[in-house]
Amino acid sequence: MSVTPSYPGLYIQELPLSAHSISAAPTSITVIVGYTHPFRTNNFDEAVRLFSFTDFEREFGGMFASGLIEPHVPLAVTQFFLNGGSDLYVVGLDPGLTQPATPAIVTSTGKGIIFTPLQPTDMIDMTVSISNVRASATTPSPPLDTFDLTLVYGRQVETYRGLKLGSGRALLGLNGQSSLVKVTDASGASDSTADFGTAFPAATVAPATLPKSTASGSTFDAQDFVKTFQANTSLDKVPIFNILLTPGIFDNTVNSAAVAFAERKRAFVILDAPQDSAADDRLQPINNIPPVNDPSILGAVPMSENGALYFPYLKSTNPVTGDPTTVAPSGYVAGIYARTDQRRGVWKAPAGIEATLVNTTGVVPSGDMNNEQQGVLYGVITQTVPINCLRSFPGAGTVVFGARTVVGSNQAFNQSKYVPVRRMTLFIEQTLLANLTWVVFEPNDEPLWISIRTSIENFMLSLFNQGALQGTKPSDAFQVKCDKSTTTQDDVNNGIVNIVVAFAPLKPAEFVIIKIAQLAGQSQTS
């Protein structure tokens, strides 16, 4: 407040701080888009924020096994959290699987129990066994109304003892407990009006195998993804995210839509190579898929500074069946991005010996390669789209061993050929956009320009002090301009203030050359 003098003497006036502090934007908030559990997803097409796999199980039903839908999303979510990720949005798409109508297990005349599977049954059978059927001891002529129930689905077994017919409330209670089935009566009721009958006709009830799940149409439609990336969708309304992936999907339409959306949102896309592609043409093509660096594959990769391509798939274990399975690399890599950001910073390449992948036994056989093969895939000599490879090394495990964007071999995009450089640029952009809103409608003159420069310089200096920029002194590392040289009188008249922020990014050491020479008896002096 201004001071109004009324007597001779000293007055105190506190002045507001001219510089505004700038808080760093997040760097590893991740979005995963894809098909989730067909029967247990709470809300399809909605972006839901998660902080653990337990959250994913609650909102999207967790893991599932199906021959009609690849469980790419739950596997990617698992690997993301295991490898260092902590902040995730998931948009679940509806794969269009149909829950089969199941026969009733007969009780009293005209009554019965219907078990509807909450898991896909096209690949794994689900069996329902009613045993230990016995009479209630509460009446003089007790009916056969008490029993034990066992549900088996792959490695999942649920057992419920002492269930009772009659009012059916005990059976209806299963609908809040079981992750395998939903219970209704023969009329289809699943509320307090359900009537399951009062007794079984005999003490022995044959086990039932529930029918197979079916698909109401194609379980993959590129337009399911495209509509998610449109304006004003639930995902579009997420205020900020940094990493986007559609695990297991290599489709030109999907990839193009994802990259275009990420560019608009200043995010970075992690792309998976085709699942059955191989490191070279020595191996017999699987499902007629050519080698990963074939022009027909690389030509379908959108050219963008905001994307990187990773290969190959990884070996792991299906948590539902216990069988070996292959997992798309993007979930692992997104976790490595987050882990590297947290430990070192977004300016550090998410690759190298310390980028060790957790929960994998190595790359699939078709993706095993030596140094020379990786040199071909990396695109440096052939000037093709760089493919960031995942490789296994003795004593180090399986690691991410590449850090180039898909434009890395294009000289026109030389400033954005490295993943950490591009992500660092996006980080600075998002930080300044989020923190300079206060400038709008301020008087456009020298005091404002000084305040802008001071605020941005303090932020850039903090990055320099963290070792995030090149140079031995701040003037080598960054420059901030906002004065009459950037904002002319015409700009002022039109309500424009121009700010120029330049920085010298760190770039990864990809090629380490060791020179060795012999000393021919020369004497050494200290």
C-alpha positions, 0 to 999 in steps of 0.5 A: 500500500502507498503511504500517506504522510501526515507528520514529519518523520520516517515511514515504512512501505513494503514493496511487492516482489517484482520477480515471480518464482517459477516452479518446474513442470513435471516431466514423467506423467504418462498416458497409456491408451488401449483396450482394457478389461472388457467386463470390469472396466468402470468407465471406457474412454475416460482418462483416469489418474493412477498411482499404483497397479492396485489403482488400475485393478480397481478402475480397470479390472487388472490383468486378463487373458484372452485370445481375442484381445492382447492384454497389452495395456495391463502388462504395460501398466505393470511394467511402468510401475515396476520400472520406476513410473509413479504417475499415470493416466489410463484411457481404457477402450472397449474391445467389444467382447461379449459375456456369454449367457450361461446355463443355470445350475438348477435348484428348486423347480423353475429356479437356479443360479446363473454364473456370468464370467467376469473374465474372458473365457475364450482362451482359459476355461472357467469352471464352477463346482458346487460341493458338500451339499447338505441339509440345514439343521434349522428345521425338522425336515431340512432341505438341501440348501447349504453348499460350498462353491469353488471357482477355477480360472487358470491359476485363480481359485476362489472358494466360498464355504457355507453358502445358503439358498433361500433369500439368496442374500449370501449368494448376492454377496458374491457380487461384491467379492468375486473377481471371476463371476457375477451371480443372478437368478434364473430370471436374471435378477441380481438385486434383493428380489433375486430368488435362487430357490430353496433346495438342490434336487440332489446332494451331488451337483455336476461341475459346470464349465462356462461358455466361451466369450465371443467378440461382437466384431473386430477387437481392434479398430484404429478409430477407437484410438483416433477418437480419443485423440480428438479435441475436447475428449477426456484425455484432451482435458488433462491439464498436463502430461509428458509421455504418451504410449499405445502399447503393442499397437503399430498402426499408421493411423493410430501412430499418426493420431497419437503423434499429432495429439502429443505435438499439440499437448507438448508431450513425447510419444514412445512407439513400439515396433511391430510385435513379430518383426526381427532384427534382420532377415536371417530369421524366418519372418513371423506372420509375414512381418519383414525385418524391423528396418524394412522400408515398409515398416519404417515408412509407416513411422510418423516423422516427428521430433516428439517420438522415439521407436523402440525394439524388440519385445521382451520375455516375461510371464503372464500373471494370469496363466503363469505361461511365458509371454511377450510384452511390448517395450513401451511400458518398460521404457516409460518406466525408465524415463520416469526413473531416470528423470527422478534420479538424474533429470530429464536432461539425462538420456534414458538409456545406458547400463543404468537403464536396467529393465525389471521383470523380464528375462531378456529380449525375444529371440528374433530381437537378439542382436550384436553391435554391428546389427544394432549399428544398422538399426540405429540408422546413423550410417544408412540415414534411416529412421533410428530404432532404439534397441533393447539389449542384454549384456552380461552382468548388466541385464537387459537395458535400453541402449538407444536414445534417438528420436525418429528424426535423428538421422534427418539433418533438417532436425539435427537440433532434436535428434536426441530424446533427452534434448527434445524432452528438455525442450518440451520441459522448459516450454511447459514450465514457462507456459505454466508459470508466466500467466501472470504476465498477461494484461500487465503494463507492457514496458520496461518494468515488466520486461525486467521482471520477466527476465529476472524470473526466467533467468532465476529458473534457468540458473537453477537448471544450470546449477543442477548440471542440466546445461552445457557451459562453465558459466551461466552466460555459456549455458543460457540467454534470456532476452525481453527488451526493446530489441525483442519487443518493438513499439508496434508490438507494444501497440498490438499488446505483444511482448516477445521473450527469447529463451535460448539454452545449450542442452546436454547431449549424450555420448553415443560413441566412445573412442578409446585411443591406445598407444605404446610407450617405446621406452620414453622416460616419464617425468612428473 
